[in-house]
Amino acid sequence: MYGKYFELLKQGGADLAMRIEASSVVTAPWTIYKCRYGCGTYGKSHCCPPNCPTWKETQEILDAYRYGILFRCHDMNLVTPLAVEAARELFLDDYYKAIAFGSGPCKKCAVCNPDHCNFPGKTAPSMEACGIDVFATVRGLGLEIHTLRKKGETQNHFGLILVE
């Protein structure tokens, strides 16, 4: 069903892409706290809190979907552009509700334009910025994710595309 999009994701650098039930995505209010007190881009980007959906709004969005595509890259910089590209392909193929969630802060501009995004359609907020508990979601699906302790460890970064 989503083979074309799995292939697109893998060609773009994902080593894993899988269809999931949207109900398996876990939201939690504490993720925003981590953004506010752990990330220097909080409030400075259209893709960061408080400028993106809250965890409650994200849960409402998730409730409007049955399926999603979760994918993994080992380079965080690949995740958001890849999620946006795949969501666009899905949309063009008549999956009109397709939306993307990336990983980490947007890095399109050195300084975010406070009035409007300079790259609409080229970026998306991260899963965690929108209140998705990435660790609980990924672990609940039987995949590995952990905090890094040593330089050089393999990083696992995840993106999500909701599709109906």
N, C-alpha and C positions, 0 to 999 in steps of 0.2 A: 504494500500500500504506500509506504513512504520511502521505498528503495531509492528512488531518484534523489531524494533529499539527503538520505544517509550518505549516498555516494558524493554529493556536493560537499557535505560537511567533511567527509574523509579526505577528499581532494584538497580541501582548504586547510587541513592540518589537524582535524579531529582524529583521535585513534579509537573512539567509541561513539556510537550514536544509537539510541534505542527509543522505541515508542514506550511511553509511560501513561498511566492513568493520571489525569490532572489532579484527582483526589489524593494522589500519593505525595503531592508537593506540600511541604509543611511550612506554615507561616508562624511568625513569632514577633512580638513587639521589641524584644531585646536587641534584634539586629540593628535597629535604628540607633540605639544607644552606642553600639560599637562604631557605627559611622560617625556619630556626633563627637565621641570622645576618643576615637582611635584613628581618624583619617583627616588629613589636612584639606581635603576638598569638600568637606561637609558645608553645605550652603553656598558653595562657589560654582556649582554646575547645575545645568538643567537636568542632568541625569543623576543627581545626588539628592538625598533628603535635605531640606524639606520640600524640594522641588519635584519630587517624583511620587508615585502612589504610596500611600501609607500601607502598613501591613494589613489593615482591615480592608482597604480598597483593593489590595492585591488578592486577598482571600475572596472578595466579591467577584473579581475578575476570574480567578481560578474556578469559582463555582459556575461560571458561564461556559466552561469547557469540559469535554470528556477526555481529551487526549493532549499529550504534549510530546515533544522530542527533546530528550536530554542528551547532551553530547559533552565530551571531555577533550580538552587540549592540554598539552603540557606547557604551553606558552600562553600566559594570560592575555597578551596583546592580540592574539588571534581570535579570542572568544567572541567579543562583542561584534566586530565586523562580520564574522562568519554567521552569527545568529541573525543579524540584520539582513545579510545577503540571502540566507536560506528562507527567512520569513517573507522576503520580497518575492522569491521564486514561488513559494507556496501561494502567496496572494495572486500572482499572475496566472497561476494554474487553477484559479477559482476557489482556493481555500481563503475566502475573503476575510475570515476572522483571525488569520495568523498574526501573532505578535511575538516580539523577541525580548528576551532578557539576557543581558551579557554578564560579564564578570569584571569587577574592579571599576575604578573611576574612569570617566571619559577622558581621553587624551587627545582629542581632535584639535583643540585650541590651547595655546599657552595660557590664555586668560579667557574664561567663558564670557560671552556677551550677555550682560544682565537682562537685556530686553527680549531677546529671542535667540534660539539656537541657530548658529551659522551653518549647521549641517543636518537639517531635518531629513529624516530618511536614511541617514548614514550612521546613526548611533542609537543606543537604547540604554536605559538604566540597568544596573546590575541586579541580579537576583537578590543579593543581600540588602541593597539599598531600598528595595521595595518590600522588605520584610520577609523574604524567603529564608528559612533556616536551611542553608545549603547542606550543611553537615548531616542534619537529621533526614533530609530528603534523600541524599545520596546513600547514606548508610541504610535507610529503610528499603532501598532498592537493591541492597546487597553489594554495593560498590565500595571501594576503598577510598577514604579521604582522611587525612590527618594533618595536624599542624606540623610545620617543618621545624626541625631542631638543628639541622646541620646544613651548612652551605653545600650546594651540589646535589641535594636530595631531589628526586623527581617530583615535580609539582603537578598537581591535578587541579585544573580549573574547569568549571562547568558552565555551560550555557543552556538556556531553555527556550524553546519555541512552543507556544501554545497554538494548537491547530484544531480545527473542527471541520 
